[in-house]
Structure formats: structure tokens, C-alpha cells
Amino acid sequence: MLSSSVYPLANPKGVKLLCELCKKTAHYMCTQCRVTYYCDLEHQKADWIGIHEKICQLLIPLRTSIPFFSSEKERWHSQQQIVQRQKHMIDLTRTVAQKLLFEGKPDEAIPGALQSLRFATSVYGTTSAELVPSYLLLAEASIGLGQLQDAEEYLSQAQWTVMKTSECITGVEYKLYRNLGLLYSARGNYEKALWYLADDIYHASEVFGTEDIHTAGGYFHMANVFFGQGKMDIADSMYTEVVDIWHKHLSELVEAEMEKPKWKRMNAALEDPDPGMEDYKESLDVAQQAEAVQVLNAINNIRDQGFVPKHGRIGKVAHALAMLYYVIMDYRKVIDYGSQALEESKLLLNNDKEIESIENLLEMAHSALGYPGGQGPSPTAWVTSC
């Protein structure tokens, strides 16, 4: 992170440079892109940690003057390129912000959420439903920081936008109800929180199905509310549903990789230094990975500490965590959780299929750790082993 001072009085007439985060008069400039400004070094550091490090160079073509084009066709083509870059930035900034929220870093998520809102406004206008996901990210970050009034304002803006527009964005409504549920849960109004979370599950189920990872988040937050009310039996049954959904999804990902022919793995390795991971990237983005880590570890900790019955249930969540870390390529954790899952699974009757699956996973993790760096085989290793 590098910066240099800028002096407001030295700006050209009519040019007012503003802070990226608070929109106050800027006194510092990022010297790596030279198109981003800050009121102080604290805000520059916050923006750098939250999002700017990832988008610094991507901002340059979006914030520099467009060259003059003599033909209408060239101007149109240039404008389309800018729009496509802005749409890419919307996806990137939202994904990064959501990942940070799942990691429990709401303060770091705000810069990315703000950037996504700015780009969405630039592309779609101020009244489009495309802005709603950004409002929801800002609301969730505000809830995480305890700024409930700010969260309510963002959610009100999101609700107003949804009501006023005829646009239909798949998968937005359930997120709105989820955030409303989180808001009322943070305020201690558990009845209203449950009401909104029930709406969350209903709308998510309509779009994705009742046993999808998108729906699982609603079950998880509802379980947390019941846990907070001391209704452990209900909470445990909902935690079990969450584990079942993630276990099934991760099993499908890992089984698909295990069944992949060796020549296909080799070709994937030659194209990508992370062999076989392209399918994972399409099925589980970085935000979903962070969500799975948060949710499954939370449930594992609750059961491990004895808040809810754990007999016969630790094995499945440990197996899900082992598969998750296999997807993430953290093979040491695969072995840790896989060993725990194997030990628990052997205590259950008629569980041979599960035991075999865990043993295969452990074998693959041990093999991966045998390669330099413990990150699995390199492209060269795949070629020479064939």
C-alpha cells in the first residue's frame, strides 16, 4: 500500500477529489493506480484490506479518460467494454464482501460492498433491483458491527427498491428476508426473527429447492435463534438438516473428482496448476467456501461442547468438514477431520459405505501431502506418472 499527498487547493478548477470511503475531501492518493483518493491514511488502509488490493489495477481503465473515437461504432464498442468491466467489478466486489462477512469480518466487508453499490448504480441506475444485493451486503455488515440503525436503513432501501421495480432478480428476495431475520435476532426480537427466516427458507426453496446450500443458510440462522431461546431439540434438528445438505453437496463434488479419468485430470493440470479444481470453482465459489467453513465449524463446536446431543452426529459434520477442506485443498485439515469422522463412523452399525468414503478421502489427502508444498501433484508429476 503506497500513497502520496494531494493538495485540494492545487486541484484544477471544478475538480474535487473525494475519499473513496466517506466522500470527504481527499488528501492522499494511491500511487499504485493513481485514480483512488482518501481523506486520511486510516481510510486508505481500510479500503486496501477490504477490497482495493484486489481491484487496484482494474480501476485504472474505468477511471481514466476515454480516448476520442471518430466513428460511432468505435465509441459504442468502447462503451460496451467499460460496461462489461463494471459488471465484472460488481461480481468481484460482492463475492469478496460476502466472503469477508462469512469469515466474521464485517468491517473489512464494507469497502467491497460500497464499491459494488457504486458500480451497480453506474451500470443499472439508482432504482434498479440490481442494487439490492449490495444494499443487503451493507446491511449484513452493519448488523455484524452492531450498527442496527444503519442496517435498518439499508434494508428499507432494499425493500423499497424491490417494491418499486418490475424487475425480477433470481435469489434476491430470500436474502432480504434473511437479513431482516438477522436484524430482529440482533435486537432480541426472536419471534419476528423466526417469522422472517421462515420467509427466507420459503423463498429460497422456491428458487433452489429445499435441500440446496442456498437454503441451508436460512435453516442455520433459524437454528441459532432457537439455540438462543434455549430450545435445544429444535435447534439440533435444524443443525442436522444443515449438515445433511452440505454433506450431500460436498459428497457430490468429491465423488465427481474421484471418478474423473486420470487423463482428464492430467489435462486439467496442464491448463491449471490446481489439477481438477475447475469443477469445484464452478460449484463452490470463495464466498460459499467461507460460508461452509463458518457454518460447519460452528455446528461442530456446538456439538463438541455438549450444548446439543452429539452421539452419532459428530462423525457426519467431521466428514463434511474433511470434504470441504479437500475442496479448499487444505489437506492437513482433511486428515484431522477425516480421522475424527472415521473414528466416529466406526461406532455406528451398517455404516460401511460412509467408512469407505472417508478412507478414500484420507488416502487422497495423504497422497497430496507427499508432493512438494503439500498441494497435490504438479502438471509435470501428472504427465510422468501416466
N, C-alpha and C positions, 0 to 999 in steps of 0.2 A: 504494500500500500504506500504509494508515493503522492505527495501533494506539494503545491506551491501556492503562495498567497496571491490573491487578486484584490484590486482596489476599486470599490464601487464608483468612486469619482473619476476613475480613468476609463470607465466603460464608454463606448461610443454613444452618442446621443440617442435616446429612445431604447437603449439596450439595458435591461435589468436582469442580472444573473441571480437566480434564486437557489436556495438549498434544496437538494434532492428529497429530503425527508420532511422538512417543516415549512418550506416555501418562504423562509425569511431571507433577507439579503445575504448573498454569498460572499465569503471572504477567502475561501480556499477552492482549489481546482485539483481534480485527479489528473496527475501528469501522465498517466498511462493511456488514457483515452482522450483527455483534453476537451471533453464535452460534458463533463459532470461536475457540479459545484456544490459546496456545502457552507453552512454558516459557521461551523467550528469543526475541529478535528474529531470530537466525540461522535458527531453525526456521520462523518466520513467513515470512521471505524465501524460503527453500527451497520451502515449500508454495505461496507465491504464484506463483513462477516455474513450478513443476511443474504445478499444477492449479487452485489456489484462485482465481486471477484469472478463470478461465473459469466457475467454478461458485459464486462468492461469493453472488450474489443468489439462485441456485437452491436454496441450502441453507436459506434463511430459512423457507419454508413446511414444510420437513421437520424443522426443529429447534425450532419454536415450538409452544406448547401447542395442542392441538386443541380447538376450541370445543365446548361441550356441545350435543348434539343430543337432542331429546326423543323422536324416533322411531327405530326400528331401521333403517328404510330409509335415513334420512339418515346414520346412523352408518356403515352398510355402504358407502354411496356415498362418504363422506369417506375411509374406509379404502382403497377401491379407487383413489381419486385419488392417495393417498400412495404406494401400491404402484406405480402407473404412473409416477409421478415418480421413484421409486427405480430402476425398471428403465431409465428414460431416463438416469439418472445412471450406471448400470453401463455402458451402451453408450458414453456420452460419455467417462467417465474411462478406460475401456480403450482407446478409439481414440486419445485424447491420449497416453496412456502408450506405446502401441505406436509411434506416430509419433515420439516422442522417442527411443525405442530405435533406430529405423531411422536417425535423424539423429545417432546416436552420442552421446546424452546420457543415459546410464543413471542418473546421479544425479538428474536432473530428472524421470525417469520414475517414480521410486519413490513420490512423493506420490500420483500418479494411480492407480498400481497398488494402493496401500494403500486408497484411497477405494473403488475398485471392489470390493475384497475385503470391506470393511465393508458396503457396500450389498448385495452378493450374499448375505452371511451374514444380513443383516436380512430379505431377501425370501425366501430359499430354505432357511435353516437352516445348521447347521455341517457337515452330512455330505453335502450335495448336490453332484452333479457340476458344477453351475453355478458352483461356486467355483474349479474347476480352471483356467480361463483366467487368473484373477487370480493364482493361485499361479505359473503359468508366466511371467507378466509380471515378477513379483518375482524369480523365478529368473534370467530373462534379464538383468534389471538387475543382479543380484548378480554374474553372470558378467562382465558388462561392467565392473564395478568391481573385479574380481579377488577378490571375497569368495566363494570357491568353496565353503566350508563352509556358508554361508548358502544358497547356490544349491542345494546337495545336500539341505538340509533342506526347502526349498520343493518341490523335485521329488519327494522322498519323500512329502510330504504329498499332492501331486497324484496320485502313483501309488496311494497307499493309498486315496484318495477314489474313484478310477476303479475299483479292485478291489472296494471295499465297496458300491458303489451299483449298482442295476439300471438306472439312468437311462442313456440313450444320447444324447450331445450330438454332433451332426454336426461333424466337423472338429476335435475336441479331441485325439484320440489322436496324430495326426501331429505336432501341436505339442509334445506331451510328448516324443516320440522326438527331435524336432529339438533341443529344449533339452538333452536328455541327450547328444546328439551334440556340442553346443556345449560342454557341461561337460567331457566327456572330451577334446575337442580342446584346450581351455584348459589341461588337465592334461598335455598332451603324449601322451596315450594314443590315438594315431591309429587303431589297429586297432579299438578299441572305439567310437571316434567314428564311423568308417565303418559299423560294424555298425548303430548306432542311426540314422544318417542314411539307410541303406538302408531301414530300417523306416519312417522318416519318409516317404520317397518312395513306398513301397508303400501306406501307409495314405492318403496324400494323393491318390494316383492312383485308389484305390478310390472315394473320395468325389467328387473333382473331375475326374478324368481325367489322363492322363499329360502333356498339353500345356496345362495350366492354370497361371495365375500363382501359385496357391496351392502347386502342386507345384514350381514353379521355385525357390523358396527352398531346398528340400532339395538340388536339383542344385547350387545356388550354394555352399552350405556344404560339400558334398562336394567340389566343385572346389577350394575353399580348403584343404581337408585334403590333397588330392593335391598342390596347389601347395606347401604346407608341407613335404611329403615330397620335393619336387624332381621329381615325376612330371609334367612339363610337358605331355606329349602328352595324357595322360588329363585333366588339368585343363583344357586348352584345348578338348577336345571337349565337356566339360561346360559350360564357359563359353559355348560356341557354342550349346548347347541352351537355356541360359537366355536368351540374346539372341534366339534364334528365337521362343521362347514370348512374350516381352514385345513383340517386333516385331509378331507376328501380332495380339496383343491390342490394342495401340495403333493398329495399322492399321485394325482394325475400328471403333474409336471415332472416329478421324479421318475415315474414309470415310463413316461414318454421318452425321457433321456436314456434310461436303461435299455429300452427296446430299440433304440436308434442303431442302425447298422454301423459298423466300425468305419466303413468308407465314408459315410455321411459325416461322422464326427471328424474324420481327418480333413475333409473339405471345409468344414466349418472352422476348424482350427487354422487352416491356411488363410482363410479370409478374415479371421478374427482371433486375436491372441487369447481370448477366453473361449475355448472349444465348447461348442454345444450350447452356449448361453443365449444365443439369439432368440430361441423359442421362449426362454424364460423372460427376456426383456419384453416380449410382446404380451406375455400373460401376467407379469407382475412387475409394474414399474417401481421406481425408487420410493415413491410415496406409499405404495401398497406394501413394499417390503418393510418400511418403517412402521406402518400400521400393524403388520403381523408381529413384528418384534415387540411392539408395545403391548398389544392385546394378549398374546400368548404368554409372554413373561409375566404380565400382571396376574393372569389366571393361575399360572404355575406357582407364583409366590403366595397367592391367597390359599391355594390348596396345600402347599408345602408348610405353611404356618399354622394349618389346622383350623382356619376360620370356617371351612366347609369340609364335609367328608371327603377323604382323599383315597380311601381304599379302592384299588382297581381303576383309578381315574388319573393318577399321575403319569402312568405309562403312555396314555394316548397323547396328552399335551406335550410330554417329553419327546415322543416320536414326531409330533408336528413341528416342534422346535428344531429337532435334528434335521428334518427335511427342509425347513426354512433356511437353516444355516448352510445346508448343502447348495440350495439355490443361490444364496449370497456368496458362496464359496469360502465360508469360514469353517474349514474342515476340523479344526481343533474343537470347536463347539459342537460340531456334528458328532464327534466321538464322545464328548462329555454327555450330551443329552441322549445320544443313541445308546450309550452304555446304561444310562439310567432307565431308559424305555425298555431295553432288553431285560434288565433285571426285574422290572415290574411286570412285564408281559409274561414272563415265565411262571409267575404266581397264579395266572389265570388259566382255567381249563379251556380246551378246544380253541387255542389261540395260535395254532401252528403257522397260519398264513401271515399273521402280524409279525411273529418272531422271525420268519424267513425274510420278510421285507426289511426289518431292522438290521438283520445280519448282513444283507446285501448292501445296505446303506453304509454300514460301518466298514465293510470291506473296501468299498469305493473311496471312502474318506481316508482310510489308511493308505491306499494306493496313491491318492493325490498328494498326501503329505510326504511321500517318498521322492517326489520331484523337487528340484531346486526351488526354494522360496515357498514350498508347500502350497502352491497354487494350481496344482494339476499339471498334466503334460503340456509341453510346448508344441508348436506345429511340427518342429523337426522330430520330436520324440514320436509323434503320431506316425509320421512318414516312415521312420526307421523301424517302427515296430510292426509294420504291415508286411 
